[in-house]
Amino acid sequence: MKKSVPMNAYSRQLEETLLRLEKDHIHMEVRSSTLKLSQLLADDFWEFGSSGVIYDREHCLNEGVVLTDMTIHHYGIEILAEHVVLATYFLEDLTRKRNTFRSSIWKRQGAEWKLSFHQGTITNYSVGEVDFKTLRSPHFSS
Protein backbone atom coordinates (compact mmCIF):
# COMPACT_ATOMS: atom_id res chain seq x y z
CA MET A 1 0.00 0.00 0.00
CA LYS A 2 1.07 3.56 -0.60
CA LYS A 3 2.11 5.67 2.34
CA SER A 4 0.24 8.85 3.12
CA VAL A 5 1.27 11.73 0.87
CA PRO A 6 0.96 15.07 2.67
CA MET A 7 -0.63 17.95 0.80
CA ASN A 8 1.75 20.83 0.18
CA ALA A 9 0.70 24.42 -0.51
CA TYR A 10 0.66 23.85 -4.29
CA SER A 11 -1.49 20.71 -4.12
CA ARG A 12 -3.90 22.36 -1.65
CA GLN A 13 -4.30 25.36 -3.97
CA LEU A 14 -4.68 23.06 -6.97
CA GLU A 15 -7.33 21.04 -5.14
CA GLU A 16 -9.24 24.25 -4.33
CA THR A 17 -9.01 25.37 -7.97
CA LEU A 18 -10.22 22.06 -9.36
CA LEU A 19 -12.99 21.79 -6.76
CA ARG A 20 -14.24 25.21 -7.88
CA LEU A 21 -14.18 24.05 -11.51
CA GLU A 22 -15.90 20.78 -10.58
CA LYS A 23 -18.63 22.75 -8.79
CA ASP A 24 -18.98 24.88 -11.91
CA HIS A 25 -19.33 21.67 -13.94
CA ILE A 26 -22.33 20.53 -11.87
CA HIS A 27 -23.92 23.99 -11.49
CA MET A 28 -27.20 24.30 -13.39
CA GLU A 29 -26.27 27.74 -14.76
CA VAL A 30 -23.13 26.31 -16.38
CA ARG A 31 -24.75 23.04 -17.48
CA SER A 32 -27.57 24.91 -19.22
CA SER A 33 -25.15 27.18 -21.13
CA THR A 34 -23.37 25.77 -24.17
CA LEU A 35 -20.82 28.59 -23.97
CA LYS A 36 -20.03 28.14 -20.27
CA LEU A 37 -19.90 24.35 -20.54
CA SER A 38 -17.63 24.57 -23.60
CA GLN A 39 -15.18 26.65 -21.57
CA LEU A 40 -14.80 23.78 -19.06
CA LEU A 41 -14.62 20.81 -21.41
CA ALA A 42 -11.43 19.88 -23.25
CA ASP A 43 -11.70 19.37 -27.00
CA ASP A 44 -11.11 15.63 -26.45
CA PHE A 45 -13.56 15.35 -23.51
CA TRP A 46 -15.46 12.11 -23.05
CA GLU A 47 -17.47 10.53 -20.26
CA PHE A 48 -18.81 7.24 -18.97
CA GLY A 49 -22.15 8.52 -17.71
CA SER A 50 -23.76 7.08 -14.60
CA SER A 51 -26.44 5.82 -17.02
CA GLY A 52 -23.83 3.60 -18.70
CA VAL A 53 -23.88 5.72 -21.85
CA ILE A 54 -20.65 7.12 -23.31
CA TYR A 55 -20.75 10.82 -24.14
CA ASP A 56 -18.29 13.11 -25.90
CA ARG A 57 -17.89 16.88 -25.91
CA GLU A 58 -19.97 17.35 -29.04
CA HIS A 59 -22.88 15.40 -27.59
CA CYS A 60 -22.78 17.32 -24.29
CA LEU A 61 -22.73 20.68 -26.05
CA ASN A 62 -25.29 19.86 -28.75
CA GLU A 63 -27.70 17.59 -26.88
CA GLY A 64 -27.24 19.07 -23.41
CA VAL A 65 -26.49 17.45 -20.07
CA VAL A 66 -28.62 16.46 -17.09
CA LEU A 67 -29.86 19.46 -15.12
CA THR A 68 -30.24 18.44 -11.49
CA ASP A 69 -29.37 19.86 -8.07
CA MET A 70 -26.12 18.15 -7.03
CA THR A 71 -23.72 18.44 -4.10
CA ILE A 72 -20.06 17.36 -3.97
CA HIS A 73 -18.61 15.58 -0.92
CA HIS A 74 -15.21 14.05 -0.05
CA TYR A 75 -13.38 15.82 -2.89
CA GLY A 76 -9.74 14.99 -3.35
CA ILE A 77 -7.07 14.93 -6.02
CA GLU A 78 -4.08 12.87 -7.06
CA ILE A 79 -1.49 14.43 -9.34
CA LEU A 80 -0.84 11.84 -12.06
CA ALA A 81 1.70 13.78 -14.11
CA GLU A 82 2.69 17.36 -14.72
CA HIS A 83 -0.52 19.13 -15.75
CA VAL A 84 -2.69 15.99 -15.32
CA VAL A 85 -4.80 15.44 -12.19
CA LEU A 86 -7.29 12.79 -11.12
CA ALA A 87 -10.13 14.08 -8.95
CA THR A 88 -12.46 11.73 -7.07
CA TYR A 89 -15.53 12.50 -5.03
CA PHE A 90 -18.99 11.49 -3.88
CA LEU A 91 -21.95 13.24 -5.50
CA GLU A 92 -25.44 13.58 -4.06
CA ASP A 93 -28.06 14.15 -6.75
CA LEU A 94 -30.80 15.80 -4.74
CA THR A 95 -33.22 16.00 -7.67
CA ARG A 96 -33.06 12.36 -8.72
CA LYS A 97 -32.49 11.13 -5.15
CA ARG A 98 -29.41 9.07 -5.99
CA ASN A 99 -25.73 9.05 -5.18
CA THR A 100 -22.70 8.43 -7.37
CA PHE A 101 -18.97 7.99 -7.09
CA ARG A 102 -17.29 10.40 -9.51
CA SER A 103 -13.89 10.67 -11.10
CA SER A 104 -12.55 13.38 -13.37
CA ILE A 105 -9.29 13.84 -15.19
CA TRP A 106 -8.29 17.48 -15.49
CA LYS A 107 -5.54 18.59 -17.86
CA ARG A 108 -3.85 21.95 -17.88
CA GLN A 109 -4.03 23.47 -21.35
CA GLY A 110 -2.12 26.73 -21.49
CA ALA A 111 -3.22 28.79 -18.52
CA GLU A 112 -6.48 26.88 -17.95
CA TRP A 113 -7.55 23.55 -16.51
CA LYS A 114 -9.92 21.61 -18.78
CA LEU A 115 -12.06 18.58 -18.00
CA SER A 116 -10.77 15.78 -20.22
CA PHE A 117 -12.57 12.72 -18.80
CA HIS A 118 -15.41 12.11 -16.36
CA GLN A 119 -17.11 9.03 -14.94
CA GLY A 120 -20.12 8.51 -12.71
CA THR A 121 -20.97 5.22 -10.98
CA ILE A 122 -24.27 4.88 -9.12
CA THR A 123 -23.93 3.67 -5.53
CA ASN A 124 -26.31 2.76 -2.73
CA TYR A 125 -23.98 4.31 -0.15
CA SER A 126 -25.01 7.51 1.59
CA VAL A 127 -22.56 10.36 2.12
CA GLY A 128 -22.06 9.40 5.78
CA GLU A 129 -21.10 5.83 4.89
CA VAL A 130 -18.15 6.82 2.71
CA ASP A 131 -14.74 7.98 3.90
CA PHE A 132 -12.60 8.75 0.87
CA LYS A 133 -9.74 9.85 3.10
CA THR A 134 -9.04 6.19 3.80
CA LEU A 135 -10.01 4.91 0.34
CA ARG A 136 -8.17 7.38 -1.94
CA SER A 137 -4.85 5.81 -2.97
CA PRO A 138 -2.39 8.54 -1.87
CA HIS A 139 -3.97 8.45 1.61
CA PHE A 140 -3.54 4.75 2.26
CA SER A 141 -1.29 3.97 5.18
CA SER A 142 0.85 0.89 5.42
Secondary structure in CASP SS format (residue, H / E / C, confidence):
PFRMAT SS
TARGET T0000
AUTHOR 0000-0000-0000
METHOD secondary structure of the structure
MODEL  1
M C 1.00
K C 1.00
K C 1.00
S C 1.00
V C 1.00
P C 1.00
M C 1.00
N C 1.00
A H 1.00
Y H 1.00
S H 1.00
R H 1.00
Q H 1.00
L H 1.00
E H 1.00
E H 1.00
T H 1.00
L H 1.00
L H 1.00
R H 1.00
L H 1.00
E H 1.00
K H 1.00
D H 1.00
H H 1.00
I H 1.00
H C 1.00
M H 1.00
E H 1.00
V H 1.00
R H 1.00
S C 1.00
S C 1.00
T H 1.00
L H 1.00
K H 1.00
L H 1.00
S H 1.00
Q H 1.00
L H 1.00
L E 1.00
A E 1.00
D E 1.00
D E 1.00
F E 1.00
W E 1.00
E E 1.00
F E 1.00
G C 1.00
S C 1.00
S C 1.00
G C 1.00
V C 1.00
I E 1.00
Y E 1.00
D E 1.00
R H 1.00
E H 1.00
H H 1.00
C H 1.00
L H 1.00
N H 1.00
E H 1.00
G C 1.00
V C 1.00
V C 1.00
L C 1.00
T C 1.00
D C 1.00
M E 1.00
T E 1.00
I E 1.00
H E 1.00
H E 1.00
Y E 1.00
G E 1.00
I E 1.00
E E 1.00
I E 1.00
L E 1.00
A E 1.00
E C 1.00
H C 1.00
V E 1.00
V E 1.00
L E 1.00
A E 1.00
T E 1.00
Y E 1.00
F E 1.00
L E 1.00
E E 1.00
D E 1.00
L C 1.00
T C 1.00
R C 1.00
K C 1.00
R E 1.00
N E 1.00
T E 1.00
F E 1.00
R E 1.00
S E 1.00
S E 1.00
I E 1.00
W E 1.00
K E 1.00
R E 1.00
Q E 1.00
G C 1.00
A C 1.00
E E 1.00
W E 1.00
K E 1.00
L E 1.00
S E 1.00
F E 1.00
H E 1.00
Q E 1.00
G E 1.00
T E 1.00
I E 1.00
T E 1.00
N C 1.00
Y C 1.00
S C 1.00
V H 1.00
G H 1.00
E H 1.00
V C 1.00
D C 1.00
F H 1.00
K H 1.00
T H 1.00
L H 1.00
R C 1.00
S H 1.00
P H 1.00
H H 1.00
F C 1.00
S C 1.00
S C 1.00
END
